[in-house]
Structures are given as structure tokens and as C-alpha cells.
Amino acid sequence: MRTVFVLLLVGCCLSAASAQWLETSISLDPGANPSALCYNSQDNKVYSANWGSANVAVIDGATNDVLTTVAAGSRPFALCYNPTNNKIYCANYLGGSVTVIDGATNGVLATVTVGDQPIAFCYNPVNNKIYCANNQSASVSVIDGATNAVVATVTVGGVPHALCYNSVNNKTYSANNQDTSVSVIDGATDSVIVTATAGDQPWALCYNPTNNKVYCANINSSNVTVIDGATNSVLGTVAVGGSPCAFCYNPQKNRVYCANQAGGVTVIDGATDAVLRTVTVGSFPVALCYNPLNNKVYCANYQGHSATVINGTTNLVLNTIMVENQPTAFTHNPVENRVYVANYASASISVLRDSMSGVEESPQPQAPSHKPAATVLSGASGVERLASSVVFDAMGRRVVNPRSGIFFVRERSAAAVRKVIVSR
């Protein structure tokens, strides 16, 4: 048993030295140009909206296999998941339509006609509605989550470009790129309550539920407008880097992260709206993703062909992982603790793992007097017992078909971890 203990310690050290890593790359149809991703929490699936191939790829969240491709409209651009009805919505930018996909069967349930150039979504769980911003119609289409019918069309400012939802006050916000404004929509009545003044070319939105604030990135003003979620009044502006274009929110530390195309990620304190730090990342950051399982922020560097990993506590860069050409969108799979990166110019999706979270952080060795004995599995029949389990090597990396050696196993039906020795 001493040998097993030493190997485990070595595995812990190596895992800590190289925590974030590229697990695999998923190939899509040639010329797919993946532009958006979303995650289905009920069926553990990942969806990729493919601008170039007019379809949506459905990926198994456990195996990373492409299960199927679902035909969509012209130029799929944005995705949204409805957990109430287990549906996925795909905005077809040049089709003026939204494709509705069944999360269980992957079949198309409906094609919904919306406004011109649908570009962004958000979901209202209180009223089970999907809001779709129509870039060239100065409107937001409201889709009933149960019936797939358009129940309202809300007139907003010119060129709506982004949406977000306020869960405290049941409001939806539309960033209107042409009108330097944010329209505030009542979630129950689907009427505009007020139009708040923002900066030059509002581009992205983010909601802070801790302080009930909405943040609007103004791409031509190099600042962020902060809106009070209760009163709809503008609380102030925060100076950030050049061309702010994307957000994510860290609920553990109450911080808002803003990616600036001209360079860096600005970290904003959610309580005071003070800038805590500007993190140097790769070239032309365009998307952010928060991983709540390990309190880390991922930044897609479009021209750097890389993903920067930021520590959510210290705001320091942990790693920069090379992916493929023009990473443009993220989604997180909490079941497998994977972060998916859509590489627009490579027709691929990079899958990132973190060996410093949960089981992959390396199981902690117990005191010698309490060390459990390892289970020995011999031959093919013995190894078949691992089919319903999640298996990791001493580096914390997942193993699909373990050969001979020492491994760590987490049963799918339990949180416990056990050591096994595989002998073939």
C-alpha cells in the first residue's frame, strides 16, 4: 500500500503544476463556423450553432461525441436553453426565424418567425418566455416556452444587440446599439417600463443578482453603464479598457468581468463598482465564461487563438491554453466540469478540463492508519465493472478505457472516490 500512497502524492504534485489543459478537439462539418454554444442540463448535451453550415451540432456531454446535426435556418448565430420545457432555441440571423429543438429527441419542434436579423436571447423562468432581440427590426420577439408561439413583439431602440434578465424584479433589458440606450421590459406585461441612457454603442449586458444591478458595455465609449435593477436609474459609469464587448459574473466573489477587445479583462467590484484590476490576456478577447465549480474565469482570445484562465479569487492568470483559430464562444458543462470553446475559423470545439477541481483536483490521501485498500480488477470482465463509473488517472485526467495501472474511480450514482488497480 505504500507504493500506491507515493504514486498518489506524485499525481497530486503533477496535477497542481499543470491544472488546466486541453482534453480534446471536437471536429464539426467543414466550414461550420461555430458561433454560439449552450448546455442542456437535463440531458447533458452541448449545442453548437454553426453559422457556415446552417445547422446545430448536438454533442454528448459525457463522451464529447457529435450525436447528430439538426438543420436550422440561414446563418445560425445564437442559442438559448429552456430548462422548463427542455428546449433549445437557435436564432437564424439571415432567416428571420428561430428553430426550436427538443432537448430529449434532438428533433425540430417548430420554426418560429421573428423579426429581421435575430441576434440574441435571454430566458425568463418566471413566465417561461424566451426573448429574442431582432437587430434590424428595433424589436424584441417574446416566445412562449410551452407553445412556441410569439406572444408579443416589443418595440425597443435601434439595433438591439444584447439581452439579459433581472431575476429579482422580473425584467428584461435590451442594449440598443444605435440608440445609446437600454430598454427595460416588464416580464409580466412585456411592455417597456423605461429607456435608460447608456454610452456609445451598447454591446453587451450582465446582471448582478447580489446587488441587483445591470451592467452595459459600451463598445465605443470604453466604459460600462451601471443601472439600478429596482429603480431603473443609472448609478454611474465605470471606465474600462478599449472596446468592451463581453461580460461574465462571479457570484462567489461578487465581481463582474469585462472583456475589452483592445486588450485585457477589467474586474469590477459588484458592491462598489470600483475597478479591482485589469488582467492581461491574449489578443482581442471577445468572450468570457465563469466556472462555478472551481471559481475561475475563462477568456477567449479571438486573434490569439487561445483561452486565458483567471483565478476568481486572486484575479491572476493561471494558464493560457492554445486552442484553434478564432475562439468566439463558451459554455460550461457542470456534470463533467468541462469548458467548451467554439473555434469559428477551425470548424471545431476545444474541450478544456481542470485537474484542480473536485475529484480531478487529485483525491487527498488519508492518514496511513485510515488508508482504504485499493480494489484490484483483473481481465476484461473485471474492467467492465467500470463502465458506469468516471475513471481518472494519477494526474487527475479522465480515462475512457483504462489499461494496467492505478486509477481513481467516482461512481456515477455516488460522490465517493475509490482507488483501483487494473491488471489486464
RODO-2510 file (C-alpha; in nm, 4 decimals, decimal comma):
residues 424
     n   res          X          Y          Z
     1     m     0,0000     0,0000     0,0000
     2     r     0,2963     0,2353     0,0471
     3     t     0,3588     0,2284    -0,3288
     4     v     0,0038     0,3373    -0,4004
     5     f     0,0358     0,6215    -0,1480
     6     v     0,3567     0,7552    -0,3047
     7     l     0,2115     0,7451    -0,6551
     8     l    -0,0901     0,9376    -0,5348
     9     l     0,1272     1,2129    -0,3923
    10     v     0,3238     1,2363    -0,7165
    11     g    -0,0035     1,2613    -0,9056
    12     c    -0,1149     1,5463    -0,6809
    13     c     0,2054     1,7424    -0,7448
    14     l     0,1950     1,6967    -1,1209
    15     s    -0,1737     1,7875    -1,1309
    16     a    -0,1145     2,1083    -0,9390
    17     a     0,1704     2,2048    -1,1709
    18     s    -0,0475     2,1842    -1,4807
    19     a    -0,4050     2,2316    -1,3699
    20     q    -0,5842     2,3478    -1,6831
    21     w    -0,5416     2,1551    -2,0029
    22     l    -0,6880     2,0821    -2,3442
    23     e    -0,8690     1,7496    -2,3249
    24     t    -0,9704     1,7128    -2,6884
    25     s    -1,0905     1,8905    -3,0000
    26     i    -1,4322     1,8069    -3,1483
    27     s    -1,4467     1,8272    -3,5279
    28     l    -1,7571     1,9743    -3,6905
    29     d    -1,8685     1,9875    -4,0539
    30     p    -1,6126     2,1600    -4,2805
    31     g    -1,6896     2,5297    -4,2912
    32     a    -1,9222     2,5063    -3,9930
    33     n    -1,8046     2,8358    -3,8366
    34     p    -1,9436     2,7673    -3,4857
    35     s    -2,0721     3,0973    -3,3478
    36     a    -2,2532     3,0078    -3,0239
    37     l    -2,2762     2,7313    -2,7640
    38     c    -2,5227     2,6334    -2,4941
    39     y    -2,5674     2,3494    -2,2454
    40     n    -2,8663     2,1222    -2,1787
    41     s    -2,8643     2,0400    -1,8072
    42     q    -3,1337     1,7702    -1,8300
    43     d    -2,9674     1,5537    -2,0931
    44     n    -2,6023     1,6555    -2,0509
    45     k    -2,5677     1,7805    -2,4078
    46     v    -2,3819     2,0697    -2,5655
    47     y    -2,5151     2,2536    -2,8704
    48     s    -2,3158     2,4445    -3,1310
    49     a    -2,4845     2,6931    -3,3669
    50     n    -2,2909     2,6659    -3,6922
    51     w    -2,3073     2,9845    -3,8978
    52     g    -2,1498     2,8342    -4,2083
    53     s    -2,3331     2,5016    -4,2275
    54     a    -2,6835     2,6183    -4,1308
    55     n    -2,7225     2,3590    -3,8578
    56     v    -2,6840     2,2897    -3,4880
    57     a    -2,4429     2,0187    -3,3748
    58     v    -2,5564     1,8143    -3,0727
    59     i    -2,2671     1,6866    -2,8602
    60     d    -2,2790     1,4223    -2,5887
    61     g    -2,1565     1,5876    -2,2687
    62     a    -2,0093     1,2637    -2,1340
    63     t    -1,8227     1,1327    -2,4396
    64     n    -1,7743     1,4516    -2,6490
    65     d    -1,9159     1,2661    -2,9494
    66     v    -2,1273     1,4555    -3,2024
    67     l    -2,4615     1,2784    -3,1739
    68     t    -2,6296     1,4490    -3,4686
    69     t    -2,6674     1,7751    -3,6560
    70     v    -3,0046     1,9468    -3,6663
    71     a    -3,0970     2,1554    -3,9714
    72     a    -3,1619     2,5186    -3,8820
    73     g    -3,2256     2,8362    -4,0809
    74     s    -2,9809     3,0633    -4,2599
    75     r    -2,6783     3,1712    -4,0535
    76     p    -2,7427     3,0289    -3,7039
    77     f    -2,5967     3,2815    -3,4641
    78     a    -2,7286     3,2493    -3,1069
    79     l    -2,8603     2,9781    -2,8743
    80     c    -3,0737     2,9629    -2,5614
    81     y    -3,1827     2,6771    -2,3340
    82     n    -3,5272     2,6492    -2,1735
    83     p    -3,4953     2,4150    -1,8706
    84     t    -3,8699     2,4199    -1,8010
    85     n    -3,9638     2,2532    -2,1303
    86     n    -3,6212     2,1113    -2,2196
    87     k    -3,5956     2,3037    -2,5470
    88     i    -3,3125     2,4722    -2,7321
    89     y    -3,3680     2,7852    -2,9395
    90     c    -3,1463     2,8790    -3,2327
    91     a    -3,1619     3,2303    -3,3827
    92     n    -3,1173     3,2238    -3,7597
    93     y    -2,9641     3,5626    -3,8325
    94     l    -3,0498     3,5831    -4,2036
    95     g    -3,3614     3,3735    -4,1832
    96     g    -3,5705     3,5954    -3,9566
    97     s    -3,6611     3,2839    -3,7621
    98     v    -3,5920     3,0763    -3,4521
    99     t    -3,5523     2,6979    -3,4718
   100     v    -3,6892     2,5163    -3,1651
   101     i    -3,5188     2,1839    -3,0851
   102     d    -3,6416     1,9126    -2,8481
   103     g    -3,3726     1,8538    -2,5860
   104     a    -3,4560     1,4855    -2,5448
   105     t    -3,5052     1,3705    -2,9050
   106     n    -3,2993     1,6359    -3,0941
   107     g    -3,5958     1,6805    -3,3283
   108     v    -3,7143     2,0179    -3,4580
   109     l    -4,0370     2,1124    -3,2814
   110     a    -4,1078     2,4382    -3,4626
   111     t    -3,9668     2,7181    -3,6727
   112     v    -4,0843     3,0487    -3,5279
   113     t    -4,0974     3,3652    -3,7376
   114     v    -3,9488     3,6642    -3,5545
   115     g    -3,8042     3,9997    -3,6650
   116     d    -3,5214     4,0828    -3,9019
   117     q    -3,1763     3,9503    -3,8069
   118     p    -3,2374     3,7823    -3,4690
   119     i    -2,9116     3,8133    -3,2806
   120     a    -2,9515     3,7454    -2,9060
   121     f    -3,1650     3,5622    -2,6497
   122     c    -3,2480     3,5544    -2,2832
   123     y    -3,4827     3,3328    -2,0827
   124     n    -3,7464     3,4427    -1,8316
   125     p    -3,8052     3,1467    -1,5947
   126     v    -4,0839     3,3219    -1,4002
   127     n    -4,3145     3,3473    -1,7022
   128     n    -4,1475     3,0760    -1,9136
   129     k    -4,0717     3,3115    -2,2021
   130     i    -3,7826     3,3434    -2,4422
   131     y    -3,6863     3,6932    -2,5535
   132     c    -3,5232     3,7351    -2,8949
   133     a    -3,3558     4,0619    -2,9994
   134     n    -3,4095     4,1437    -3,3664
   135     n    -3,1117     4,3506    -3,4758
   136     q    -3,2667     4,5233    -3,7780
   137     s    -3,6274     4,5432    -3,6595
   138     a    -3,5769     4,7540    -3,3462
   139     s    -3,7819     4,4940    -3,1629
   140     v    -3,7755     4,2031    -2,9221
   141     s    -3,9898     3,8985    -3,0004
   142     v    -4,1370     3,7168    -2,6994
   143     i    -4,1845     3,3406    -2,7446
   144     d    -4,3999     3,1277    -2,5151
   145     g    -4,1838     2,8450    -2,3810
   146     a    -4,4688     2,5957    -2,3755
   147     t    -4,6442     2,6648    -2,7078
   148     n    -4,3558     2,8109    -2,9169
   149     a    -4,5912     3,0927    -3,0229
   150     v    -4,4832     3,4574    -3,0403
   151     v    -4,6969     3,6212    -2,7707
   152     a    -4,5635     3,9774    -2,8077
   153     t    -4,3354     4,1969    -3,0127
   154     v    -4,1800     4,4744    -2,8055
   155     t    -4,0555     4,7901    -2,9762
   156     v    -3,7172     4,8942    -2,8394
   157     g    -3,4349     5,1223    -2,9534
   158     g    -3,2448     5,0932    -3,2773
   159     v    -3,0330     4,7841    -3,3448
   160     p    -3,0868     4,5810    -3,0267
   161     h    -2,7717     4,3775    -2,9803
   162     a    -2,7848     4,2053    -2,6388
   163     l    -3,0333     4,0945    -2,3722
   164     c    -3,0199     3,9993    -2,0049
   165     y    -3,2714     3,9074    -1,7359
   166     n    -3,3235     4,0511    -1,3858
   167     s    -3,4444     3,7647    -1,1654
   168     v    -3,5227     3,9884    -0,8664
   169     n    -3,7625     4,2260    -1,0444
   170     n    -3,8649     4,0092    -1,3410
   171     k    -3,7323     4,2470    -1,6038
   172     t    -3,5556     4,2001    -1,9357
   173     y    -3,3013     4,4505    -2,0660
   174     s    -3,2227     4,5257    -2,4303
   175     a    -2,8967     4,7013    -2,5222
   176     n    -2,9751     4,9160    -2,8244
   177     n    -2,6573     4,9649    -3,0216
   178     q    -2,7744     5,2509    -3,2434
   179     d    -2,9686     5,4487    -2,9835
   180     t    -2,7117     5,4557    -2,6995
   181     s    -2,9845     5,3213    -2,4714
   182     v    -3,1084     5,0230    -2,2721
   183     s    -3,4785     4,9366    -2,2884
   184     v    -3,6224     4,7899    -1,9660
   185     i    -3,9069     4,5428    -2,0333
   186     d    -4,1567     4,4222    -1,7739
   187     g    -4,1506     4,0418    -1,7636
   188     a    -4,5193     4,0055    -1,6898
   189     t    -4,6685     4,2565    -1,9353
   190     d    -4,3885     4,2658    -2,1980
   191     s    -4,4115     4,6433    -2,2106
   192     v    -4,1205     4,8883    -2,1955
   193     i    -4,1059     5,0437    -1,8487
   194     v    -3,8333     5,2948    -1,9209
   195     t    -3,5432     5,3576    -2,1556
   196     a    -3,2159     5,4215    -1,9748
   197     t    -2,9366     5,6244    -2,1302
   198     a    -2,6149     5,4309    -2,1923
   199     g    -2,2863     5,5084    -2,3661
   200     d    -2,1848     5,4933    -2,7301
   201     q    -2,2960     5,1682    -2,8971
   202     p    -2,4201     4,9428    -2,6141
   203     w    -2,2889     4,5972    -2,6960
   204     a    -2,3238     4,3545    -2,4034
   205     l    -2,5187     4,3171    -2,0790
   206     c    -2,4651     4,1429    -1,7457
   207     y    -2,6824     4,1045    -1,4359
   208     n    -2,5512     4,1163    -1,0799
   209     p    -2,8159     3,9437    -0,8590
   210     t    -2,6275     4,0163    -0,5354
   211     n    -2,6654     4,3945    -0,5675
   212     n    -2,9486     4,3937    -0,8218
   213     k    -2,7563     4,5848    -1,0882
   214     v    -2,7302     4,5633    -1,4648
   215     y    -2,4040     4,6381    -1,6451
   216     c    -2,3949     4,7586    -2,0055
   217     a    -2,0695     4,7540    -2,2053
   218     n    -2,0475     5,0468    -2,4457
   219     i    -1,8081     4,9372    -2,7167
   220     n    -1,7287     5,2869    -2,8477
   221     s    -1,7106     5,4602    -2,5096
   222     s    -1,4577     5,2385    -2,3319
   223     n    -1,6893     5,2316    -2,0339
   224     v    -1,9662     5,0374    -1,8625
   225     t    -2,3024     5,1869    -1,7623
   226     v    -2,4422     5,0615    -1,4290
   227     i    -2,8220     5,0514    -1,3911
   228     d    -3,0156     5,0004    -1,0671
   229     g    -3,2362     4,6930    -1,1071
   230     a    -3,5107     4,8247    -0,8794
   231     t    -3,5368     5,1914    -0,9813
   232     n    -3,4058     5,1646    -1,3416
   233     s    -3,1876     5,4695    -1,2766
   234     v    -2,8295     5,4957    -1,3989
   235     l    -2,5976     5,4664    -1,0988
   236     g    -2,2817     5,5631    -1,2845
   237     t    -2,0229     5,4609    -1,5410
   238     v    -1,7078     5,2573    -1,4977
   239     a    -1,4063     5,3270    -1,7157
   240     v    -1,2660     5,0049    -1,8604
   241     g    -1,0374     4,9115    -2,1491
   242     g    -1,0934     4,9918    -2,5129
   243     s    -1,3925     4,8370    -2,6905
   244     p    -1,5631     4,6461    -2,4066
   245     c    -1,7616     4,3634    -2,5637
   246     a    -1,8412     4,0771    -2,3228
   247     f    -1,9181     4,0027    -1,9579
   248     c    -1,9425     3,7292    -1,7018
   249     y    -2,0366     3,7382    -1,3354
   250     n    -1,8596     3,5722    -1,0420
   251     p    -2,1215     3,5133    -0,7665
   252     q    -1,8679     3,3739    -0,5193
   253     k    -1,6724     3,6984    -0,5068
   254     n    -1,9440     3,9337    -0,6386
   255     r    -1,7326     4,0524    -0,9290
   256     v    -1,8134     4,1475    -1,2862
   257     y    -1,5569     4,0677    -1,5560
   258     c    -1,5495     4,2766    -1,8733
   259     a    -1,3517     4,1700    -2,1820
   260     n    -1,2099     4,4603    -2,3797
   261     q    -1,1229     4,3952    -2,7442
   262     a    -0,8378     4,6447    -2,7302
   263     g    -0,6790     4,4405    -2,4536
   264     g    -0,7358     4,2994    -2,1091
   265     v    -1,0175     4,1917    -1,8806
   266     t    -1,1389     4,4530    -1,6329
   267     v    -1,2504     4,3194    -1,2939
   268     i    -1,5256     4,5283    -1,1304
   269     d    -1,6318     4,5022    -0,7664
   270     g    -2,0050     4,4245    -0,7662
   271     a    -2,0737     4,6212    -0,4475
   272     t    -1,8763     4,9402    -0,5112
   273     d    -1,8355     4,9292    -0,8934
   274     a    -1,4685     5,0059    -0,8429
   275     v    -1,2133     4,8549    -1,0811
   276     l    -1,0131     4,5972    -0,8867
   277     r    -0,7722     4,5008    -1,1595
   278     t    -0,7172     4,4800    -1,5332
   279     v    -0,5928     4,1334    -1,6259
   280     t    -0,3617     4,0958    -1,9238
   281     v    -0,4881     3,8220    -2,1545
   282     g    -0,4350     3,7233    -2,5180
   283     s    -0,5018     3,9235    -2,8324
   284     f    -0,8556     4,0531    -2,8962
   285     p    -1,0605     3,8977    -2,6122
   286     v    -1,4236     3,8535    -2,7191
   287     a    -1,5967     3,6108    -2,4796
   288     l    -1,5950     3,5154    -2,1124
   289     c    -1,7203     3,2170    -1,9121
   290     y    -1,7427     3,1559    -1,5388
   291     n    -1,6859     2,8106    -1,3907
   292     p    -1,8620     2,7966    -1,0511
   293     l    -1,7100     2,4590    -0,9626
   294     n    -1,3571     2,5968    -0,9406
   295     n    -1,4163     2,9749    -0,9233
   296     k    -1,2309     3,0503    -1,2441
   297     v    -1,2966     3,2772    -1,5393
   298     y    -1,2150     3,1752    -1,8958
   299     c    -1,1424     3,4336    -2,1652
   300     a    -1,1483     3,3580    -2,5411
   301     n    -0,8766     3,5452    -2,7275
   302     y    -1,0045     3,5700    -3,0851
   303     q    -0,6787     3,6726    -3,2523
   304     g    -0,4564     3,4923    -3,0038
   305     h    -0,6215     3,1537    -3,0764
   306     s    -0,6116     3,0833    -2,7047
   307     a    -0,8112     3,0746    -2,3833
   308     t    -0,6831     3,2509    -2,0729
   309     v    -0,7778     3,1054    -1,7328
   310     i    -0,8136     3,3577    -1,4477
   311     n    -0,8291     3,2771    -1,0766
   312     g    -1,1607     3,4094    -0,9448
   313     t    -1,0143     3,4883    -0,6023
   314     t    -0,6801     3,6487    -0,6860
   315     n    -0,7657     3,7708    -1,0394
   316     l    -0,4288     3,6379    -1,1537
   317     v    -0,3742     3,4440    -1,4755
   318     l    -0,3364     3,0733    -1,4062
   319     n    -0,2788     2,9496    -1,7582
   320     t    -0,3154     3,0296    -2,1262
   321     i    -0,4270     2,7312    -2,3314
   322     m    -0,3790     2,7261    -2,7053
   323     v    -0,6983     2,6227    -2,8807
   324     e    -0,7766     2,6594    -3,2528
   325     n    -0,8496     2,9508    -3,4845
   326     q    -1,0674     3,2378    -3,3673
   327     p    -1,2246     3,1162    -3,0416
   328     t    -1,5506     3,3053    -3,0124
   329     a    -1,7922     3,1485    -2,7607
   330     f    -1,8068     2,9353    -2,4447
   331     t    -2,0326     2,7085    -2,2472
   332     h    -1,9728     2,5142    -1,9258
   333     n    -2,0721     2,1548    -1,8561
   334     p    -2,1028     2,1243    -1,4747
   335     v    -2,1614     1,7476    -1,4812
   336     e    -1,8208     1,6737    -1,6337
   337     n    -1,6652     2,0089    -1,5345
   338     r    -1,5680     2,0867    -1,8920
   339     v    -1,5483     2,4231    -2,0635
   340     y    -1,6231     2,4185    -2,4367
   341     v    -1,4734     2,6753    -2,6742
   342     a    -1,6178     2,7348    -3,0225
   343     n    -1,3387     2,7966    -3,2741
   344     y    -1,5071     2,9942    -3,5507
   345     a    -1,2414     2,9577    -3,8212
   346     s    -1,1457     2,5975    -3,7463
   347     a    -1,4829     2,4203    -3,7578
   348     s    -1,4050     2,2749    -3,4181
   349     i    -1,4794     2,2924    -3,0475
   350     s    -1,1970     2,2737    -2,7955
   351     v    -1,2737     2,0974    -2,4677
   352     l    -1,0900     2,2265    -2,1609
   353     r    -1,0539     2,0426    -1,8326
   354     d    -0,9222     2,1407    -1,4934
   355     s    -0,7401     1,8853    -1,2832
   356     m    -0,7616     2,1133    -0,9805
   357     s    -1,1364     2,0891    -0,9214
   358     g    -1,3478     1,8261    -0,7485
   359     v    -1,2142     1,4738    -0,7993
   360     e    -0,9783     1,5949    -1,0707
   361     e    -0,8083     1,8181    -0,8165
   362     s    -0,6498     1,4909    -0,7023
   363     p    -0,8061     1,2945    -0,4201
   364     q    -0,6455     1,3862    -0,0886
   365     p    -0,4521     1,0956     0,0714
   366     q    -0,5770     0,9949     0,4118
   367     a    -0,3654     0,9290     0,7164
   368     p    -0,1731     0,5975     0,6917
   369     s    -0,3870     0,4329     0,9589
   370     h    -0,7013     0,5151     0,7601
   371     k    -0,5891     0,4486     0,4027
   372     p    -0,8514     0,2368     0,2218
   373     a    -0,7379    -0,0686     0,0376
   374     a    -0,7346    -0,0477    -0,3406
   375     t    -0,9743    -0,2661    -0,5396
   376     v    -0,7982    -0,4986    -0,7838
   377     l    -0,9713    -0,5576    -1,1182
   378     s    -0,8297    -0,8291    -1,3421
   379     g    -0,9085    -0,9140    -1,7020
   380     a    -1,1682    -0,7707    -1,9377
   381     s    -1,4603    -0,8873    -1,7236
   382     g    -1,3249    -0,7059    -1,4202
   383     v    -1,2626    -0,3838    -1,6093
   384     e    -1,6194    -0,3927    -1,7430
   385     r    -1,7291    -0,3076    -1,3897
   386     l    -1,6006     0,0457    -1,4512
   387     a    -1,8398     0,1076    -1,7407
   388     s    -2,0847     0,3035    -1,5254
   389     s    -1,8126     0,4982    -1,3434
   390     v    -1,5962     0,8034    -1,4061
   391     v    -1,2291     0,6999    -1,4045
   392     f    -0,9232     0,9238    -1,3531
   393     d    -0,5532     0,8503    -1,3663
   394     a    -0,2989     0,9727    -1,1075
   395     m    -0,2764     1,3050    -1,2958
   396     g    -0,6458     1,3652    -1,2437
   397     r    -0,7219     1,3169    -1,6128
   398     r    -1,0260     1,1231    -1,7199
   399     v    -0,9616     0,7800    -1,8742
   400     v    -1,2195     0,6191    -2,1012
   401     n    -1,0633     0,2734    -2,1396
   402     p    -0,8164     0,2161    -1,8546
   403     r    -0,5276    -0,0199    -1,9204
   404     s    -0,2980    -0,1562    -1,6498
   405     g    -0,2138     0,0753    -1,3611
   406     i    -0,3542     0,2653    -1,0652
   407     f    -0,6703     0,4706    -1,1135
   408     f    -0,9307     0,6613    -0,9119
   409     v    -1,2992     0,5926    -0,9650
   410     r    -1,6086     0,8022    -0,8934
   411     e    -1,9312     0,6082    -0,9259
   412     r    -2,1948     0,7943    -1,1279
   413     s    -2,4500     0,7230    -0,8562
   414     a    -2,2329     0,8417    -0,5673
   415     a    -1,9867     1,1134    -0,4739
   416     a    -1,7342     0,8753    -0,3137
   417     v    -1,3963     0,8119    -0,4737
   418     r    -1,2088     0,4821    -0,4579
   419     k    -0,8732     0,3562    -0,5799
   420     v    -0,8497     0,0642    -0,8175
   421     i    -0,5612    -0,1332    -0,9638
   422     v    -0,6296    -0,2551    -1,3145
   423     s    -0,4457    -0,5660    -1,4283
   424     r    -0,5020    -0,6917    -1,7844
***
